[in-house]
Amino acid sequence: MSWDIVLFNSSQKITDLTDVNENQLIPTSFTHAFETHFKTIIKDGDHREIKGDDFAIDYFDDGLPSTNIMLSLYGESAIYPLIDLALKNNWQIFDTGLGDMIDLKDPSRNGHQNFQTYLNGILNKPSNSN
């Protein structure tokens, strides 16, 4: 099961997605940054898969700069190289499962374990059928 995040390049410190100022979003070639940072990227049309020792990261590349990109992460350690890359590039990361920005200086506050807790809560939630 994947864990989805969105990388943003913005001059604004994003704390809440409803307050994003689109004028402060910066178009970026995320794919170029990924290709420079990661050793193994498998390409199939516009689909890309970053392969690590114990993780994978999927995304799509249309070849154009964008202000954000959605990534599907597989494996707990997938977030750490992305945090490193985000810190180097002054990017921000939104965790779609938690509905919150990831604290890049204290990622343990967010991350895979909290995603698993959230997912288990959803999967074990009793149905409302009578």
C-alpha positions in Angstrom: 0.0 0.0 0.0 1.3 3.4 -0.9 1.6 6.5 1.2 1.0 9.7 -0.8 2.8 13.1 -0.3 3.0 16.3 -2.3 6.2 18.2 -2.7 5.8 22.0 -3.0 8.2 24.7 -4.1 7.0 27.9 -2.7 8.6 31.1 -1.3 5.7 31.0 1.3 6.0 28.9 4.4 2.9 26.7 4.0 1.2 25.8 7.2 -2.3 25.2 5.8 -3.1 24.4 2.2 -6.2 26.6 2.3 -3.9 29.6 2.8 -1.5 28.9 -0.1 -0.7 32.0 -2.2 -0.4 30.7 -5.7 1.7 33.8 -6.7 4.4 32.5 -4.3 4.6 29.0 -5.9 7.8 28.5 -8.0 7.8 26.3 -11.1 10.5 23.6 -10.7 11.8 20.6 -12.6 11.3 18.1 -9.9 12.3 15.3 -12.2 15.7 16.9 -12.9 16.3 17.2 -9.1 15.3 13.5 -8.7 17.6 12.3 -11.5 20.5 14.2 -9.9 19.7 13.0 -6.3 18.7 9.3 -6.8 20.8 6.6 -8.4 18.1 4.3 -9.8 15.0 5.7 -11.7 13.1 3.3 -13.9 11.2 5.1 -16.8 8.2 3.8 -18.5 6.5 6.5 -20.7 5.7 9.3 -18.3 5.7 7.0 -15.2 8.8 7.0 -13.0 9.9 4.8 -10.2 12.7 5.7 -7.9 14.2 2.5 -6.5 16.0 2.4 -3.2 17.3 -0.5 -1.1 14.1 -0.9 0.9 11.7 1.6 -0.7 10.2 2.8 -4.0 8.7 6.1 -5.0 6.3 6.4 -7.9 5.4 9.6 -9.8 4.5 10.9 -13.3 6.6 13.3 -15.3 5.1 15.3 -18.2 8.4 17.0 -18.9 7.2 20.4 -17.8 8.2 22.4 -14.7 5.5 22.5 -12.0 5.0 24.1 -8.6 4.2 20.7 -6.9 4.3 17.0 -7.6 2.4 14.1 -6.0 4.5 11.0 -5.1 3.5 7.6 -3.9 5.9 6.1 -1.4 6.3 2.4 -0.7 8.3 1.6 2.4 8.9 3.5 5.7 12.3 4.8 4.7 11.1 6.4 1.4 10.4 9.7 3.2 13.9 10.3 4.4 15.7 10.9 1.1 12.8 13.1 0.1 13.2 15.1 3.3 16.9 15.5 2.6 16.1 16.7 -1.0 13.4 19.0 0.3 15.8 20.6 2.8 18.5 21.1 0.2 16.0 22.7 -2.2 13.9 24.6 0.3 10.8 22.6 -0.7 7.9 21.7 1.6 6.1 18.3 1.9 2.4 17.7 2.5 1.3 14.3 3.8 -2.1 13.5 2.2 -3.0 10.8 4.6 -2.6 13.0 7.7 -3.8 16.2 5.9 -0.8 18.1 7.3 2.6 19.5 6.3 5.6 17.4 7.3 7.9 19.0 9.8 11.2 18.6 8.0 13.2 19.4 11.1 11.3 16.8 13.1 9.9 14.2 10.7 9.2 11.7 13.4 6.2 13.9 14.3 4.7 12.8 11.0 5.9 10.0 8.8 5.2 6.4 8.1 4.3 5.3 11.6 1.6 7.9 11.9 0.4 7.0 8.4 0.1 3.3 9.5 -1.9 4.4 12.6 -4.2 6.5 10.5 -4.6 3.6 7.9 -5.3 1.1 10.7 -7.9 3.4 12.1 -9.7 3.7 8.8 -9.5 0.0 8.0 -10.8 -1.0 11.5 -13.5 1.6 11.6 -16.9 0.0 12.1 -19.3 0.5 9.2 -22.5 2.6 9.7 -24.8 0.0 8.2 -27.8 -1.1 10.3 
